Amino acid sequence: MPNIKSAIKRVSVTAKKTEVNKQQKSAVRTDIKKARTAVANGAPDAKETVDKAMVRIDKAASKGYMHKNTAARKKSRLAKALNTAE
């Protein structure tokens, strides 16, 4: 454990930010998984599920939970899967 007051605060702040980042990344992964499953099963609401996942990906990229190129790649692959399924 650090002894300096600013270092103690950094540990605390980093722990909080790490927890939030983990929750956000998990939510994005869950939405992507739901979208892929909907597309693979040919669900009637697959387009809405994919759209919801894309919005979540955009928000994650804008807030820094995910790199913008990673977000673009994931959105592209989702769109490609949806178009192929249709």
SEFITOR-240181 format. One record per atom (N, C-alpha, C, O): atom name; x, y negated, z; residue number from 1; residue in three letters. Coordinates in pm, whole numbers, m for minus. Example, Ala and Ser with C-alpha at 12.3 -4.5 7.8 and 13.67 -1.06 7.14 Angstrom:
// residues 2
N|1319|569|780|1|Ala
CA|1230|450|780|1|Ala
C|1320|330|780|1|Ala
O|1424|332|846|1|Ala
N|1285|225|708|2|Ser
CA|1367|106|714|2|Ser
C|1290|m3|787|2|Ser
O|1341|m114|804|2|Ser
//
This chain:
// residues 86
N|84|119|0|1|Met
CA|0|0|0|1|Met
C|88|m125|0|1|Met
O|191|m130|67|1|Met
N|44|m224|m76|2|Pro
CA|120|m349|m78|2|Pro
C|104|m428|51|2|Pro
O|4|m414|122|2|Pro
N|203|m510|80|3|Asn
CA|201|m593|200|3|Asn
C|162|m737|170|3|Asn
O|110|m808|256|3|Asn
N|187|m780|48|4|Ile
CA|163|m918|10|4|Ile
C|14|m938|m20|4|Ile
O|m50|m852|m82|4|Ile
N|m40|m1050|24|5|Lys
CA|m183|m1074|14|5|Lys
C|m232|m1070|m131|5|Lys
O|m336|m1011|m159|5|Lys
N|m160|m1130|m223|6|Ser
CA|m203|m1131|m363|6|Ser
C|m198|m991|m424|6|Ser
O|m283|m956|m506|6|Ser
N|m101|m910|m383|7|Ala
CA|m91|m774|m433|7|Ala
C|m206|m687|m379|7|Ala
O|m258|m601|m450|7|Ala
N|m243|m712|m254|8|Ile
CA|m357|m640|m195|8|Ile
C|m484|m673|m273|8|Ile
O|m564|m584|m301|8|Ile
N|m501|m800|m307|9|Lys
CA|m619|m842|m383|9|Lys
C|m618|m779|m522|9|Lys
O|m722|m736|m571|9|Lys
N|m502|m774|m586|10|Arg
CA|m494|m716|m720|10|Arg
C|m536|m570|m717|10|Arg
O|m606|m524|m808|10|Arg
N|m496|m497|m615|11|Val
CA|m535|m356|m603|11|Val
C|m686|m344|m594|11|Val
O|m747|m260|m659|11|Val
N|m746|m431|m513|12|Ser
CA|m891|m429|m494|12|Ser
C|m965|m463|m623|12|Ser
O|m1058|m394|m663|12|Ser
N|m921|m571|m688|13|Val
CA|m986|m616|m811|13|Val
C|m971|m511|m921|13|Val
O|m1066|m484|m995|13|Val
N|m853|m454|m932|14|Thr
CA|m829|m352|m1034|14|Thr
C|m918|m231|m1012|14|Thr
O|m971|m175|m1108|14|Thr
N|m936|m191|m887|15|Ala
CA|m1022|m76|m858|15|Ala
C|m1166|m104|m899|15|Ala
O|m1233|m16|m954|15|Ala
N|m1214|m225|m873|16|Lys
CA|m1352|m261|m911|16|Lys
C|m1367|m264|m1062|16|Lys
O|m1464|m211|m1117|16|Lys
N|m1271|m326|m1129|17|Lys
CA|m1278|m335|m1275|17|Lys
C|m1270|m197|m1339|17|Lys
O|m1338|m170|m1438|17|Lys
N|m1186|m109|m1283|18|Thr
CA|m1172|26|m1335|18|Thr
C|m1305|100|m1326|18|Thr
O|m1344|171|m1419|18|Thr
N|m1375|83|m1215|19|Glu
CA|m1504|149|m1196|19|Glu
C|m1606|101|m1299|19|Glu
O|m1679|182|m1357|19|Glu
N|m1612|m29|m1321|20|Val
CA|m1705|m84|m1419|20|Val
C|m1671|m35|m1559|20|Val
O|m1759|2|m1636|20|Val
N|m1541|m35|m1592|21|Asn
CA|m1498|11|m1725|21|Asn
C|m1537|156|m1746|21|Asn
O|m1582|192|m1855|21|Asn
N|m1519|240|m1643|22|Lys
CA|m1554|381|m1656|22|Lys
C|m1703|399|m1680|22|Lys
O|m1744|482|m1761|22|Lys
N|m1785|321|m1609|23|Gln
CA|m1930|331|m1628|23|Gln
C|m1970|290|m1769|23|Gln
O|m2053|356|m1832|23|Gln
N|m1911|183|m1818|24|Gln
CA|m1946|135|m1951|24|Gln
C|m1902|233|m2059|24|Gln
O|m1977|260|m2153|24|Gln
N|m1780|285|m2047|25|Lys
CA|m1731|381|m2146|25|Lys
C|m1816|507|m2145|25|Lys
O|m1845|564|m2250|25|Lys
N|m1857|550|m2027|26|Ser
CA|m1941|668|m2015|26|Ser
C|m2076|645|m2082|26|Ser
O|m2127|733|m2151|26|Ser
N|m2133|527|m2063|27|Ala
CA|m2262|494|m2125|27|Ala
C|m2251|495|m2277|27|Ala
O|m2340|543|m2347|27|Ala
N|m2141|441|m2329|28|Val
CA|m2120|439|m2474|28|Val
C|m2108|583|m2526|28|Val
O|m2170|618|m2626|28|Val
N|m2029|665|m2458|29|Arg
CA|m2012|804|m2500|29|Arg
C|m2145|879|m2497|29|Arg
O|m2173|960|m2586|29|Arg
N|m2227|853|m2396|30|Thr
CA|m2356|918|m2385|30|Thr
C|m2446|880|m2501|30|Thr
O|m2511|966|m2561|30|Thr
N|m2451|752|m2535|31|Asp
CA|m2535|708|m2646|31|Asp
C|m2487|765|m2779|31|Asp
O|m2568|803|m2863|31|Asp
N|m2356|773|m2798|32|Ile
CA|m2302|831|m2921|32|Ile
C|m2339|979|m2930|32|Ile
O|m2377|1028|m3036|32|Ile
N|m2328|1048|m2818|33|Lys
CA|m2361|1190|m2816|33|Lys
C|m2509|1212|m2847|33|Lys
O|m2544|1303|m2922|33|Lys
N|m2596|1129|m2790|34|Lys
CA|m2739|1139|m2817|34|Lys
C|m2768|1114|m2965|34|Lys
O|m2849|1183|m3026|34|Lys
N|m2700|1015|m3022|35|Ala
CA|m2721|982|m3163|35|Ala
C|m2675|1097|m3252|35|Ala
O|m2745|1133|m3347|35|Ala
N|m2559|1153|m3223|36|Arg
CA|m2509|1265|m3304|36|Arg
C|m2603|1385|m3294|36|Arg
O|m2629|1452|m3395|36|Arg
N|m2653|1413|m3174|37|Thr
CA|m2745|1524|m3156|37|Thr
C|m2875|1501|m3233|37|Thr
O|m2926|1592|m3297|37|Thr
N|m2927|1378|m3227|38|Ala
CA|m3051|1345|m3298|38|Ala
C|m3033|1362|m3448|38|Ala
O|m3121|1414|m3517|38|Ala
N|m2919|1317|m3499|39|Val
CA|m2893|1329|m3643|39|Val
C|m2877|1476|m3682|39|Val
O|m2930|1519|m3785|39|Val
N|m2805|1552|m3601|40|Ala
CA|m2781|1693|m3633|40|Ala
C|m2910|1774|m3630|40|Ala
O|m2927|1865|m3711|40|Ala
N|m3000|1742|m3537|41|Asn
CA|m3125|1817|m3526|41|Asn
C|m3234|1763|m3617|41|Asn
O|m3343|1821|m3624|41|Asn
N|m3207|1656|m3687|42|Gly
CA|m3306|1598|m3777|42|Gly
C|m3425|1540|m3702|42|Gly
O|m3538|1549|m3749|42|Gly
N|m3400|1481|m3588|43|Ala
CA|m3507|1422|m3507|43|Ala
C|m3573|1306|m3583|43|Ala
O|m3506|1234|m3657|43|Ala
N|m3704|1290|m3564|44|Pro
CA|m3772|1180|m3635|44|Pro
C|m3727|1042|m3590|44|Pro
O|m3738|945|m3666|44|Pro
N|m3676|1031|m3467|45|Asp
CA|m3630|901|m3417|45|Asp
C|m3479|886|m3425|45|Asp
O|m3419|811|m3349|45|Asp
N|m3417|958|m3518|46|Ala
CA|m3270|956|m3529|46|Ala
C|m3220|816|m3563|46|Ala
O|m3119|771|m3508|46|Ala
N|m3290|746|m3653|47|Lys
CA|m3244|612|m3693|47|Lys
C|m3245|517|m3574|47|Lys
O|m3151|440|m3555|47|Lys
N|m3351|522|m3493|48|Glu
CA|m3359|433|m3376|48|Glu
C|m3248|467|m3276|48|Glu
O|m3189|378|m3215|48|Glu
N|m3221|596|m3258|49|Thr
CA|m3116|639|m3165|49|Thr
C|m2980|591|m3213|49|Thr
O|m2898|545|m3133|49|Thr
N|m2955|602|m3341|50|Val
CA|m2827|555|m3397|50|Val
C|m2816|404|m3384|50|Val
O|m2710|352|m3350|50|Val
N|m2926|332|m3410|51|Asp
CA|m2923|187|m3396|51|Asp
C|m2892|147|m3252|51|Asp
O|m2814|54|m3228|51|Asp
N|m2952|216|m3157|52|Lys
CA|m2927|187|m3016|52|Lys
C|m2780|211|m2981|52|Lys
O|m2719|133|m2909|52|Lys
N|m2724|320|m3033|53|Ala
CA|m2583|351|m3008|53|Ala
C|m2493|243|m3070|53|Ala
O|m2394|204|m3010|53|Ala
N|m2528|197|m3189|54|Met
CA|m2447|94|m3254|54|Met
C|m2449|m37|m3175|54|Met
O|m2347|m105|m3164|54|Met
N|m2565|m72|m3121|55|Val
CA|m2574|m193|m3039|55|Val
C|m2486|m178|m2916|55|Val
O|m2414|m271|m2879|55|Val
N|m2491|m60|m2853|56|Arg
CA|m2410|m35|m2733|56|Arg
C|m2262|m43|m2768|56|Arg
O|m2183|m98|m2691|56|Arg
N|m2223|10|m2884|57|Ile
CA|m2083|6|m2927|57|Ile
C|m2040|m139|m2949|57|Ile
O|m1931|m178|m2908|57|Ile
N|m2125|m219|m3015|58|Asp
CA|m2093|m360|m3039|58|Asp
C|m2072|m435|m2908|58|Asp
O|m1978|m514|m2895|58|Asp
N|m2160|m411|m2811|59|Lys
CA|m2148|m479|m2683|59|Lys
C|m2020|m437|m2611|59|Lys
O|m1952|m520|m2550|59|Lys
N|m1987|m309|m2618|60|Ala
CA|m1866|m259|m2554|60|Ala
C|m1742|m323|m2616|60|Ala
O|m1648|m360|m2545|60|Ala
N|m1742|m337|m2748|61|Ala
CA|m1628|m397|m2816|61|Ala
C|m1617|m546|m2782|61|Ala
O|m1507|m597|m2763|61|Ala
N|m1730|m615|m2774|62|Ser
CA|m1726|m758|m2747|62|Ser
C|m1681|m787|m2604|62|Ser
O|m1623|m892|m2578|62|Ser
N|m1707|m695|m2512|63|Lys
CA|m1668|m717|m2373|63|Lys
C|m1533|m656|m2340|63|Lys
O|m1486|m666|m2226|63|Lys
N|m1470|m593|m2437|64|Gly
CA|m1335|m543|m2417|64|Gly
C|m1327|m402|m2361|64|Gly
O|m1218|m359|m2321|64|Gly
N|m1438|m330|m2356|65|Tyr
CA|m1434|m192|m2307|65|Tyr
C|m1380|m98|m2414|65|Tyr
O|m1340|15|m2385|65|Tyr
N|m1379|m147|m2538|66|Met
CA|m1337|m65|m2651|66|Met
C|m1274|m159|m2753|66|Met
O|m1320|m272|m2771|66|Met
N|m1171|m113|m2820|67|His
CA|m1105|m194|m2922|67|His
C|m1200|m212|m3041|67|His
O|m1279|m123|m3071|67|His
N|m1191|m326|m3107|68|Lys
CA|m1286|m356|m3216|68|Lys
C|m1273|m258|m3332|68|Lys
O|m1373|m226|m3397|68|Lys
N|m1152|m209|m3360|69|Asn
CA|m1136|m114|m3469|69|Asn
C|m1192|23|m3432|69|Asn
O|m1247|93|m3517|69|Asn
N|m1179|60|m3307|70|Thr
CA|m1238|185|m3260|70|Thr
C|m1390|177|m3272|70|Thr
O|m1454|272|m3315|70|Thr
N|m1446|62|m3234|71|Ala
CA|m1590|43|m3244|71|Ala
C|m1636|52|m3389|71|Ala
O|m1736|117|m3419|71|Ala
N|m1562|m11|m3479|72|Ala
CA|m1598|m8|m3621|72|Ala
C|m1592|135|m3675|72|Ala
O|m1678|176|m3752|72|Ala
N|m1490|209|m3633|73|Arg
CA|m1476|347|m3679|73|Arg
C|m1592|434|m3631|73|Arg
O|m1647|512|m3707|73|Arg
N|m1628|419|m3504|74|Lys
CA|m1738|499|m3449|74|Lys
C|m1870|464|m3516|74|Lys
O|m1950|552|m3546|74|Lys
N|m1894|336|m3539|75|Lys
CA|m2017|293|m3607|75|Lys
C|m2021|347|m3749|75|Lys
O|m2126|392|m3796|75|Lys
N|m1908|343|m3817|76|Ser
CA|m1902|392|m3954|76|Ser
C|m1933|541|m3961|76|Ser
O|m2007|585|m4048|76|Ser
N|m1877|617|m3868|77|Arg
CA|m1900|761|m3869|77|Arg
C|m2045|794|m3835|77|Arg
O|m2102|888|m3891|77|Arg
N|m2105|718|m3744|78|Leu
CA|m2245|740|m3713|78|Leu
C|m2333|710|m3834|78|Leu
O|m2424|787|m3866|78|Leu
N|m2305|599|m3902|79|Ala
CA|m2384|561|m4019|79|Ala
C|m2369|665|m4129|79|Ala
O|m2465|701|m4196|79|Ala
N|m2247|712|m4147|80|Lys
CA|m2221|813|m4250|80|Lys
C|m2297|942|m4218|80|Lys
O|m2355|1002|m4308|80|Lys
N|m2297|983|m4092|81|Ala
CA|m2368|1104|m4053|81|Ala
C|m2518|1088|m4076|81|Ala
O|m2584|1180|m4123|81|Ala
N|m2571|970|m4042|82|Leu
CA|m2714|944|m4060|82|Leu
C|m2751|947|m4208|82|Leu
O|m2851|1007|m4246|82|Leu
N|m2671|882|m4292|83|Asn
CA|m2699|878|m4435|83|Asn
C|m2688|1015|m4498|83|Asn
O|m2765|1048|m4588|83|Asn
N|m2594|1095|m4453|84|Thr
CA|m2578|1230|m4507|84|Thr
C|m2698|1317|m4468|84|Thr
O|m2744|1399|m4547|84|Thr
N|m2746|1298|m4346|85|Ala
CA|m2859|1379|m4297|85|Ala
C|m2987|1345|m4371|85|Ala
O|m3072|1432|m4391|85|Ala
N|m3001|1220|m4412|86|Glu
CA|m3122|1179|m4484|86|Glu
C|m3113|1222|m4628|86|Glu
O|m3206|1198|m4705|86|Glu
//
